[in-house]
């Protein structure tokens, strides 16, 4: 099963719009560690972790992203 985690959030460079801050993370544990570094050392804020399951139906993935 291919799963990837992406960290989204805002930074000093673009404090209004959310951007991808880091991608291609293999585990949720690593994503949590990277998210903490982005917040603590790079002053990122309003961060969130998105889980992408490439085995899931693309239509269902889109529906889930809207509903969450």
PyMOL commands that set and color helices and strands:
alter all, ss='L'
color gray80, all
select helices_A, chain A and resi 28-42+58-67
alter helices_A, ss='H'
color red, helices_A
select strands_A, chain A and resi 3-11+14-25+45-53
alter strands_A, ss='S'
color yellow, strands_A
deselect
rebuild
show_as cartoon
